[in-house]
Amino acid sequence: MKISDYNLGFIGFGHMAQVIFSAIDRAKLIPRSQILFNRRDRDKMRDNEKEFGITATSLENLVDKSSVIILGVRPGQASHVLQDLKRLNVNASKLFISVIAGVKLSYYQKFIKNPLLRVMPNVASEVAMGMSVFTYSPNPSIEFRSLTNLLFSCMGEVIEVPETMMDICCGIAGSGPGFVFRLIEAMARAGEKEGLSYSKALKMAAQTFAGAGKLVLKKGKPEILLTQIATPNGTTEAGLRSMTASNMDEHFQNVVAASSKRSKELSEEYQ
């Protein structure tokens, strides 16, 4: 079955669902005529219909017509939506993808028995540089794996992990862009303090992070790349010495750990 043969439905159509739709639409994977969505706010639903050129419909019709259903509601709405799906007695052939933060596979299985992918995309998916972390319900078919990889590869990179690793992945990939934004801002402000315009310093900092990330993806271990630029008594080494003296590595690891811990706390609400 070709990806363009699938009918796609979005339950919830907030920012991340809109990013996912836009990426699928840009890549021309599934025609707009085969995409439906449903959201609680009727005014926003009408606005989204005009903006994105896809059809809003009832939950019942969406479930009936869609072969693949993306769950994109807020975590606090998850139980209500899943209760509705249980009431509708969803056909076993339908495939589910959830981008709801913190809700475990075992919780979904209380309501629906369908194949399900729990995925954590990040905000960089908006510029096709995202990092989507996958964990599947037991025994996903080759067809389901292929479909979901095609859908999310158009937004960036994809990695599959055991569900037990999703909390630390939240700290690295899910919340990670926020931490990088802070570091980019700090670097730009350092330039501004020395007399650069903020706009030029910000562009330099953002491009430096983007380029360094691409180099790591291409060449591998950061410590090897460090040896290539940190010449003895040079400018990079001076900065690295300051980072070591301030114990920056450990502090930053604590930032990631705090995010991971909060992710675990949230997921404990959905056992």
N, C-alpha and C positions, 0 to 999 in steps of 0.2 A: 504494500500500500504506500503510495507516494504521500509526502507530507502535505501537499496541496489538496489531498482528498479528505483531510480531517476537517471536522467542524469544531471550532474552539469557542468555549464560553468562559467569561470572567465573572466570578461571584465576588463582588467588591471591585471598585475601579478607581482606587486612589492613586497616589503618585507612582508607586512601584509597578502597579498593574499597567498604568499608562506608559511607563518606560518599556515594559516588556512588550506591550502591543506595538509601540512605535518601532522597536527593533525588528519585530517579526514583519511589520508592514514594510519597513525600508528594505529588508532582505527579500521581500516578495515570497515569503514561505507559504502563507495561507491567504487567500483572497478575503478582502473585507466583507464580501457578501456571505462568507462562511463563519463570521465572528459575531458573537452576541455578548452582551454584558448586562449585569444587574447590580444596582446599588441602592441603598436605603433612601438616600436623599433624592427626591423626585426632581427638584430643580437642577441639581448637578447632573442628574441622569440626562435631562433634556439638553443641557449645555454640552455634555460630552458627546452626545449623538451628533450635534452640529459640528463640533470641533474635530472629531476623529472619523466621522463618516461611517460609523458602525451602528448596529441596531440595539437599542435597549429593549428588554423584554422581562416578563415575569420569571421568577425562579423556576416555576414548574416547566415553562416552555423552554427555558435555557437548558435545564437538565435533560429534557426530552430530546432536544435537537442536537446537543453537543456530544461529540465523541471524546473530547478532551476538555476537562474542566479545571480551571485555575482558581484556587481559593486565595483571595487577596484581601480579606477583611482584616480589621484590627483584632489583636488577640482577645480583647474583651467581648467581641462579637462571635468568636469561634464556636462556642457551645451552642448558641442559638441557631447558627447556620447548619451545624452538624445535626442538630435535632430535626431541623426541617428536612435535611437530606435523608435521614433515617425514616421520617414519615413518608417521604416520596418513594421509598423502596427502590433505590437506584439500580438500574440494570447492571449486572456484573461485568459487562463488556466495556463500560466506560472507564476512562483513565483519569486519575486525579493528580494535580500538581499543587502543592501548598507552598506559598511564600509567607505564611503567617509565622511570625517570630515566636519561638519558645514552645510550640505545641508539638508534643511527641507523637511518633507513629502509633504507639500503643493507645493513645487517646483517640485518634481517628478511628482505630479498629473497633472501638466500642459502638460506633455509629455506622460506619461503612466498611465493607470488606473488599472493596475494589483495590486494584493496584494503585499505589500512591508514591509519588516522589516528594520528599520534603527538601526544599531548596532554599538556600540563603544567598540571594544576589546582593550586590552592593551598589552604591549610588553611581559608581563609575560605569555601570552598564549603560547609562544615559549617553555616553560618548564611545560606546563599543570597546571600552577598556575595563569592563567589569570582571569580578572574580565571583563565580557562582559555585557554592559548595553543595554537593548532592548527598543525600542518603535515601535509599529506597526501602519500601516495605519488602518483606521476604520474597525471594524468588521472582524478581522482575523479569519480564520477557525480553528477548533481544529486540523485538519491535519497540517496546516501551523505552528501553535504553537508547536506541537509535533516535527515536522521535525527540526525546527530551534533550539529548546532546545537540541535535540540530537546532532546536528552539533556542537554547541558551548560548550556544557557541556564537550566534550572531551578535551577542552582547559582550563578548570577551572570552575569557578562559573558564574552563570547567574542571572541578576536582571532585572526586567521590571519596567520602570518608565514612567510617562507622558512625552511627548516631551518637555514641558516647563521646565523640570528638567535636560535636557541633558547638558546644559552648566555647571551647578555646578558639574554634574557627570564627565564632562571632567576634571574639576579641581581636583577632588578626584581620579578617577580611570584612566582616559585617560592620563593625565599628571603626575599623582601621582607617578608612578615609578621613574620618573626623579627626583622628590623631595627627594624620599627615597634614590636614588643613592647618592645625595649630602650629605645626613645625614650619610650614611654609610661611605662615603669617609672622612667626618669630624671626625667621631669616630675613624676610622683607623689611621688618621694622628695624633690624640691625643695619641694613643698608640705608634706611631712611635717617637713622641717627647720625650716619657718617656723611649725609648730604645728598644722597641719591633721591630722586623723586620716588614716592611710594609706588607709583604705577610701574616704573622701570625695575625697581627692586623686586616687586611682586612677580613680574614676568620672568626675571632671572631665576628667582627661587623656584617657581612652579616648573619651569622648563628643566631646571637642574634636577629636581625630584623625578620628573618624567623620564629624563634621559638616563639617570642612574638606575631607575627601575628596569628600563629596557636592557641596559648593559648586564644587570644581574640575570635577567631572564635568558639572555643570549649566551653569557659566558660562565654562569654558575656562581660559585661561592664568593660572597662579598670580601672575605679575608684575602683572597688571591688578588682581587681588584684593588684592594687597599695597598698591597705591597707595590703595585704599579704606579701609584700616585703619591704615596707618603714617603718622599725622599728624606734622608736624614737631614735634620735641622732645617727642613723646609716649612712652608706655610701650612700644608695639610697636617704635617706631624705636630705642629704647634697647636692646632685646633684639636687634634685627637688627644693630645696630652691633657688639655683642659677637660675634655669629655671624660677621660679616665679619672682625673682628680675629683670631678664632681659626681662620680659614680653614675653617670648618665645611663649606661646600659641597664643597670639594675632598676633604676627609677622607671625607665620606659617599659621594662618587663612587668613592673608592678602596675603600670597603667593598663596593659593588656590583660593582666590577671584580674584586675578589678572589673573590667568589662565581662570577662569570662564568668566570674563569680555571679555577677548580676544576671547573666543569661541563664545560669543554672537555677538561680532562685525563681526566675520567671517560669522556667519549664516545669518546676516542681508543682506549679498550680494545675498542670495538665497531665496527671498521672494516668 
